[in-house]
């Protein structure tokens, strides 16, 4: 039933009027202001088939507590952050051995806050830096730590060096996903903490996607040269992924009506709280970027987002399913497909493996799920 609903949403998603514009190379390059050209379906990537497949090939790890952020290491192992414990562990890609690096000091879990996104430096091989987005007693912030695997387990993290602070915190809508883009800059999705006007306030980092240097400074080419704000008008961004042509996509929680998949352009206004989902009949002033696709929250409530095999893959919490969105450039090829519906409960994070497979992390121990024996777990998926 959900797939049929998504199919009807796709028709609306591909209708004319209000679609986000793309510039050359999308949002991954140094960045300029948003272009005005219409989205083009052309792409250097091979267009995937309308129908894909998902096969669970193994359970890599079990017994994780409120896993949230996941960062693949160059050798294939995974770093996993636990939202409510503040721990970072290393999970061996082969065999699933779990080794504790340590806990991030200053994490103050509560509601949807805690230790959230993780990323490893683009220069990890030489600087061994691990980046974390986390909630403290006063704010959300991004810090980096040196990971020294030669030290004893539990004591392998250096002291945090905060690169950016002052992101508003709340019991809900803390955003939290961070990633290094193809341009080697740090991107962060934030939430508006329930204070809706913050999403439209360009001076606030809440309800935005931020783009900064690895040292936390505004990245060259941002819409405003003295600001890390890359775009605005978001409710709660928890998924970031780049496609084969280095375009940035984001998954976002709606409120009561529509969750969103957005194609991100620098400087664009994605509408919240004036618009949730797609604009209708000129009911709001022009100038807002429409989402590419929307879902009812019962079918999605999306968190993680990944790109593999020509498709975006969106992990859904309340929807308890993995969505596949096959792309031809900036256009979906067909209606989104739902996989694993209800089989593993809430799905928090999905990460592309280097060989085109996916890592999928469940989210049943986050206080809203129904944990089963072995939760939470990491699954390996073969997809097409």
GUVEX-568894 format. One record per residue (C-alpha): x, y, z. Coordinates in pm, whole numbers, padded with zeros to 5 digits, always signed. Layout:
! residues N
XYZ...
This chain:
! residues 384
+00000+00000+00000+00284+00234+00085+00448+00174-00252+00127+00265-00428+00104+00582-00224+00462+00669-00308+00388+00616-00675+00116+00877-00664+00353+01111-00485+00610+01061-00758+00372+01194-01020+00340+01511-00817+00715+01512-00761+00787+01521-01133+00524+01779-01222+00631+02113-01358+00674+02423-01150+00886+02490-00845+01146+02219-00883+01490+02300-00746+01735+02431-00999+02073+02279-01057+02398+02440-01148+02696+02261-01295+02812+01993-01059+02531+02059-00812+02619+02154-00460+02939+01965-00404+03171+02210-00571+03309+02526-00419+02956+02657-00441+02798+02963-00583+02446+03086-00557+02171+02865-00682+02131+02855-01057+01807+02924-01235+01811+02652-01496+01555+02373-01479+01672+02037-01343+01826+01821-01612+01788+01443-01617+02131+01406-01778+02397+01236-01572+02733+01071-01609+02604+00780-01401+02445+00470-01553+02067+00497-01519+01948+00221-01286+01646+00002-01361+01305+00111-01236+01289-00192-01010+01576-00287-00782+01654-00556-00529+01774-00580-00171+01923-00890-00013+02042-00911+00349+02370-01101+00333+02460-01094+00699+02439-00940+01043+02769-00768+01113+02713-00663+01476+02449-00688+01748+02392-00544+02093+02454-00179+02008+02279+00078+02226+02105+00368+02047+02345+00367+01747+02321+00686+01541+02629+00808+01355+02834+00571+01137+03163+00653+00966+03343+00400+00743+03718+00382+00793+03951+00358+00493+04006-00014+00549+03634-00095+00555+03565-00113+00928+03299+00112+01078+03302+00366+01358+02964+00378+01530+02847+00637+01781+02586+00554+02046+02353+00849+02100+02263+00786+02463+02590+00643+02598+02826+00884+02420+03049+00591+02322+03223+00541+01990+03299+00182+01895+03478+00023+01602+03299-00262+01426+03509-00494+01214+03360-00533+00867+03465-00897+00870+03373-01086+01184+03193-00800+01354+03433-00759+01645+03334-00453+01851+03612-00245+02009+03541+00060+02222+03740+00369+02132+03609+00570+02425+03335+00813+02519+03303+01170+02396+03323+01401+02698+03052+01662+02735+02774+01469+02564+02441+01542+02735+02184+01295+02599+01815+01371+02625+01520+01334+02392+01662+01329+02041+01993+01478+02150+02320+01310+02240+02608+01176+02034+02473+01208+01681+02666+01219+01352+03018+01089+01294+03261+01145+01008+03627+01073+00949+03855+01334+00798+03920+01334+00424+04286+01311+00529+04230+01040+00789+04530+00841+00672+04760+01118+00791+04568+01313+01056+04356+01034+01217+04080+01283+01296+03727+01171+01385+03453+01437+01375+03141+01420+01592+02821+01624+01611+02680+01610+01964+02451+01774+02215+02595+01934+02528+02422+02095+02825+02408+02425+02634+02413+02359+02258+02485+02126+01969+02841+02140+01843+03096+01975+01615+03430+01862+01751+03719+01653+01625+03932+01402+01809+04246+01209+01724+04186+00835+01708+04495+00638+01816+04427+00267+01777+04765+00184+01931+04630+00281+02273+04424+00054+02495+04058+00006+02396+03840+00257+02577+04122+00510+02580+04184+00563+02208+04022+00905+02165+04208+01228+02218+04051+01532+02383+03779+01695+02170+03875+02008+01982+03554+02203+01915+03549+02347+01564+03194+02485+01566+02954+02550+01853+02636+02738+01927+02395+02530+01720+02068+02557+01914+01963+02242+02100+01622+02112+02191+01455+01800+02317+01359+01738+01955+01482+01838+01607+01856+01851+01667+01948+01736+01318+02292+01585+01360+02418+01426+01039+02768+01533+00933+02973+01430+00631+03276+01532+00430+03169+01629+00080+03354+01560-00245+03505+01908-00199+03659+01793+00134+03444+02040+00327+03236+01950+00633+02858+01951+00585+02611+01934+00875+02233+01901+00880+02068+02082+01170+01717+02106+01314+01515+02404+01428+01463+02253+01779+01089+02322+01757+01150+02697+01737+01014+02727+01383+01125+03083+01297+01491+02981+01340+01471+02791+01010+01419+03119+00821+01670+03319+01026+01991+03321+00823+02187+03434+01127+02098+03116+01316+02263+02782+01232+01938+02600+01323+01718+02453+01050+02000+02466+00796+02262+02272+00612+02600+02411+00712+02920+02399+00506+03254+02469+00668+03624+02396+00640+03770+02113+00848+03868+02384+01099+03509+02509+01128+03543+02828+00923+03300+02938+00648+03397+02751+00333+03497+02944+00023+03203+02979-00212+02929+02977+00051+02634+03205-00031+02755+03451+00234+03136+03463+00266+03132+03512+00644+02871+03244+00718+02870+02864+00734+02502+02861+00629+02475+02678+00297+02097+02675+00266+01799+02729+00497+01431+02663+00564+01464+02309+00703+01275+02146+00987+01509+01859+01076+01774+01729+00834+01916+01388+00926+02035+01250+00593+02307+01376+00355+02436+01201+00042+02608+01290-00286+02523+01123-00614+02764+01024-00892+02762+01381-01027+02843+01529-00686+02497+01672-00627+02394+01693-00263+02068+01535-00148+01906+01557+00197+01629+01370+00376+01416+01567+00617+01147+01505+00876+00822+01686+00810+00568+01760+01079+00223+01609+01028+00187+01605+00651+00501+01539+00446+00854+01412+00489+01089+01528+00215+01375+01433-00013+01545+01752-00130+01805+01829-00396+02025+02084-00222+02141+02404-00386+02349+02674-00215+02145+02968-00094+01806+02810-00158+01514+02839+00084+01346+02503+00145+01037+02659+00291+00991+02551+00651+00778+02659+00836+00593+02844+00558+00575+02529+00347+00567+02159+00436+00599+01940+00130+00511+02085-00208+00360+02426-00277+00006+02426-00404-00147+02665-00653+00057+02970-00558-00074+02963-00200+00261+03091-00077+00501+03344-00228+00741+03206-00491+01104+03148-00413+01090+02825-00215+01255+02509-00345+01011+02221-00374+01118+01875-00259+01183+01616-00526+00971+01359-00339+00745+01355-00036+00611+01080+00189+00355+01060+00464+00543+01042+00799+00385+00703+00877+00565+00563+00571+00899+00732+00625+01018+00963+00907+01358+00948+00737+01697+00958+00901+02000+00828+00711+02057+00861+00337+02311+00691+00109+02385+00665-00263+02474+00335-00428+02413+00161-00762+02258+00472-00917+01995+00510-00646+01941+00694-00322+01861+00473-00023+01666+00629+00265+01639+00468+00609+01303+00524+00776+01229+00519+01146+00854+00529+01193+00808+00377+00847+01037+00084+00939+01152+00038+00581+01434+00118+00341+01331+00330+00044+01505+00307-00294+01487+00612-00521+01639+00531-00861+01776+00842-01032+01831+00962-01384+02025+01277-01306+01795+01485-01085+01479+01294-01178+01346+00976-01018+01324+00695-01272+01008+00548-01119+00807+00539-00800+01017+00477-00489+01041+00114-00378+01009+00003-00017+01216-00286+00116+01239-00473+00449+00912-00322+00567+00867-00410+00934+01133-00684+00925+01395-00511+01140+01197-00232+01307+01315+00127+01298+01599+00198+01055+01831+00480+01164+02133+00496+00935+02234+00363+00596+02588+00392+00464+02736+00301+00127+03010+00041+00132+03295+00080-00114+03183-00214-00328+02831-00087-00393+02677-00271-00099+02516-00098+00200+02548-00101+00575+02210-00063+00746+02179+00025+01116+01860-00036+01313+01726+00210+01571+01507+00013+01811+01681+00105+02138+01626+00480+02097+01327+00492+02332+01068+00480+02055+01121+00135+01915+01048-00216+02035+01383-00385+02085+01417-00751+02002+01695-00990+02098+02019-00869+01941+01910-00510+01886+02045-00283+01780+02228-00436+01488+02420-00361+01169+02318-00548+00856+02504-00584+00530+02292-00552+00217+02357-00639-00146+02149-00404-00359+02072-00328-00720
